[in-house]
Amino acid sequence: MKKPRMPKLSTLAKRWLSMLPIVVAVLVIAILVRTRSGPVVKAESEIGIPLRVIDVPVVDLIPRVQGNGLAEPARIWRAVAQVKGRIVSTAPQLDPGMLVQQGTELARIDPADYELAVARLQAAMAETRARLNELSAEKQHLQRSLEIEKKSLVLAEASLERRRSLLDQRAVAPDEVDRETRNVLQQQQAIQTLENALDLLPTRRKTLEAVLASHTANLEQAKLDLVRTAIVAPFDCRLAEIHIEQGQFVSAGQSLFEAHGTAEVEVEAKLRPEQLRTLLDAGKRTALESGLTMEALRGLFDLEVAIRVRSGEWEAVWPARFDRIREGVDPRTRAINVVAVVDNPYGKVVPGIRPALVRGMYCEMELRAPARPDTVVLPRSAVHGDHVYVLDSDSRLQKKTIEIGFYQEGLAIVASGLAGGETLVVSAPAAAIEGMKIEALPDHALQRTLVEQAEGNGGSK
């Protein structure tokens, strides 16, 4: 049985069927275009540049300066032989580094020659005193003899007068008158001799007294030389170089040994004048109008002084006192030499922590002035010439002109321009444009370090 045939489509119908998908696609596109939403418009936003900031602190500033120098004992004893002789004994502690108390006999020069000299002079003085006593007795003897001779003269003169009377009466011969005259002249001559002898006694006494004074002076010198045979420590000290040994002959002026006093140690550091100036406030700078004296200078520099020795991570500190400013200025660096003194350095020894402060130690000297309240301080790195960068209330960059009073280590002390509390930019922007937006990154660690340094609690940088 044959299937029925499907009727054939006309050519026009075929064309419409082929165009139908295109028409449908166009309609869909048209519908989508008419119903689509517009592009999302986002609001414009400004990106801030991240910079580190701190709040400008107001602190009780401790002005301080630091210098370096070598420790030196305040007193150095260079023992020199004042007399010659052989060293007959030395103390057991006569070795370098030994501590010696004041009055300890360290060595003795043979005293025999000086003891003999003392004995000879004492004998010579005794002889001179005996001659003076003899002179006194001789004076008494001459005075008595003079009195007798004067009485004899009176008798002789009376006898002469009688003979002359008898001669006038022709009762005696002229020879008898001549004999009596000769007796009178002999008595006068005897009296004159005794008077001359008495007149010479004061001169002879002065001569003997001069001899006695010379012997006395020589005896004192001999006794002094005898004392000098014993080499005794004049103060508490620590022995250094030793140049003698027992049995050695030494001459006057020869060096024996050296010792360093233990009561005080000096440290002399070089500081620039502008550094010292920062330790004085405006009132103290005019305090020397009445005249410059060391007492006035010590009062002017009312300083707390510390001497510090560092070695790696180990550190030892000694409290000290400001003593003086040296008389000269270093011609090369124009620095002033400041001397501080550590009292009783050996008494401040703490085993394992603080050793003895000995000669030649390289030390750091720190001088601290009284605190100056309400002082504005900044990191030195945040200062750009005469200005700094701060943030306004909208976190935008502003340039602020300031005046720096002085610099102290890593700090800049502000004289004017900032009151404290401002937000300070501490990391320099690559391109500093006023008004640019800043993303503030608070640096709390830097702010703590800044305050600690300003108040003298932080370590030295």
Secondary structure, DSSP 8 states (H G I E B T S, - for coil): ----------HHHHHHHHHHHHHHHHHHHHHHHHH-------------EEEEEEE--EEEE--EEEEEEEEEES-EEEEE-SS-EEEEEE-TT-STT-EE-TT-EEEEE--HHHHHHHHHHHHHHHHHHHHHHHHHHHHHHHHHHHHHHHHHHHHHHHHHHHHHHHHHTT-S-HHHHHHHHHHHHHHHHHHHHHHHHHHHHHHHHHHHHHHHHHHHHHHHHHHHHHHHTEEE-SSSEEEEEE---TT-EE-TT-EEEEEEESSEEEEEEEE-HHHHHTTS-TTGGGTTTT---HHHHHHHS--EEEEEEEETTEEEEEEEEEEEEEEEE-TTT--EEEEEEEESTTTT-BTTTB----TT-EEEEEEE---EEEEEEEEGGG-BTTEEEEE-TTSBEEEEE-EEEEEETTEEEEEES--S--EEE-S--SS--TT-BEEEEE-HHHHHHHHHHHTT-S---
